[in-house]
């Protein structure tokens, strides 16, 4: 079964500046509430109230992440080099939470469904972590002999980070394409949730 509009997604990476000490990963989890007595009702509730994907469509779950920098520069001798890349990755997972009771059969199917959803979202998180590692490695070697205000070095940092970002956004899209193709993992998750009790 294919349900357009209840896809699991990864948010687009945002680059901002923040005061954070060194390299770090901060993980947060959020829930949104749904109700239903059948798999179809739970699916409809997620479609109505889940995290937005675009203007009208809602997802079942969502991974948002942003990469923030507090790069430390060594400005000795009129030059500029990276002393510490100082990246911090913020990841927020948003999942559905069922309010009210469920039948034993539905409860069992819901638990398996959510195991698959979490695995999917945590894969997005893993790819984001790999992106941070690659970005820090790309930034660590920046050095310019004549750059007392680090302006050239900072522009080079932004250029390298955007290149890494583009590569890993491509990996996120490839993963989603694999998961969402007809008969793929997401279709299997939905079929499990909406299966009739035997």
N, C-alpha and C positions, 0 to 999 in steps of 0.2 A: 504494500500500500504506500502510495506516495502522497504526502501532504505538503503542498507548497505553502510557505508562510509559517512553518513551525521549525525552521532550520536552526541548528546550533551554529553560532558564529563567533568569530574573533574580532574584536574592535580594532580599528585602525590605530596604529602606533602614533602617539603624540610626543613631541620633543619640547620640554620646558626646562627652565633653570630653577633649581631649588638648592637650599643649603642642606646638604646631606653628607655625612662623614664616610668617605670611602665607598667601596663597592658593597651593595647590599641587595637583598630581595625581600620585599614586604608583601605578604599574601593576606588577603582579606576575603571573607565569604559573606554573601548576602542571600536572603531567601525572599521569594514572593509567594503569597498564599493563593492556593486554588482549592476548590471543592469539587466533589463528584463521587458517584457511586459505581460508575463503570469506567472502563478504559477510555471509551469514546467521550464520556463527559469530562474526564481529566484532560484529554487531548484538546477538547474544545475550550476548556478553561485556560490552558496554556496559550492557545492561539489568540484568545481574547486579551489576556493580561500579562503575558510573558514579556521579556525585554524586547524593546523595539529593534527591528532590523529594517532600516529605511523608514519611510514615511508611514506606511500602513501596516506592514507585516510584523508579526511578533515571533520571537524565537522561543524554543523550549528552555534554553539556558544560554549563558553568555560568559565569555572571558574578555574582560577589559584589561588593558595594560598600558602603562606609560613608562618611558625611560627618562630619567632626570639626571642632570650632571652637576657636579660641584668639583670641576677639575682643578687640581693644584698645579701651578706653573712654577718652574725655576727660571727666574729672570736674571741670573748672575751673568756678568760680563757683557751686558747689552744684548744677549741672545734670549731665546725662549725655548724651553723644552718642557714636555709633560713630566711632572714629578709623580703624579698620581691621577689616573683617569677619573676616578670618583663617580662611577655610575651607580645609580640606584634604580632598580626595577620594581614597579608597583603593579601587582596583579590582583584583580578582583573577580572572583567567580560568583555568578548569580544563578541560583537553582530554584526550582519549584518546591513548595512544601504543602502537603495535603492536610487541610484542616478537617477534622471529623473522622469518623470510623470508616474502615474499608472491610469488605469481606475477606476471609483468609486467602481466597484465590487471588483477588485483586491486590491484596497486600504483598503477596509473594511476587506477582508479576511487576508491581510497582518497584519493589526492591531491586529486581534484576534490571529493570528499565533504568533506574537511577544509577546503578553500577556502570552501565554502558555510557550514560550521559556524562558521569564524572570522568570516566576514562577518556572520553572524547575531549572534554574541556581541559583536563590536565595535560593532554598532548599539546594543545595550544599553548598552555603554560610552559611546557618543556621547550617547545620551539622558541618561545620568547626568552627563556633563560639562555638558550644557545646563542640567540642573537646578542644578548648582553655580553657574553664571553667574547664573541667575535668582535663586537664594537670596541670593547676595552683593549683587545689585542691590536686592533687597527689604530687606535688613538695613542697607545703607549709609546710608539716610536717617533712621534712628531717632535722635530727640533729644527730651529732656525737660528743661525748665528747672528743675524742683524734684525732683530724683532723686539725692541725693548718694551713695547706695550703689548706684545703677544697678539696683535691684531691679525697678522698673517697666519700665525699658528692656530688661532681660534677658528679662522675661516677654513683652514685645512681640516681641523677637527670636525667641523660641521659637514664638510664634504665627505669625509670618510664615513662618518656615522650614517649619513643619508644613503650612501652606497650599501652599507651593511643592512640598513633598514629595508631597502628595496629588495635585496636578496631574500631576506627572511619573510617579508610579506608575501613574496612569491611562494615560499615553502608553506606558509599558512594556507594560501589559496589552493595549492596542490593537495594538501591534506584534506581540506573541505571537499574538493572535487571528488576525491577518492571515496570519502565517507558518504557523500550525497548522491552518487550516481544511482541510476535505477537498479533496484535489487541490492543496494549496498548496505552498509552497517546501519545507517539512519532508518532506512526502510524496515530493516529487521527489528530495530528497537520499537518502532511504531506498531509493527505487526504483533510483537510480543505483548505490548501494552493493551491493544484492542482485541486480543484473542478472546473468543467466547469460552466460558467455563464449560468443561466437559463433564 
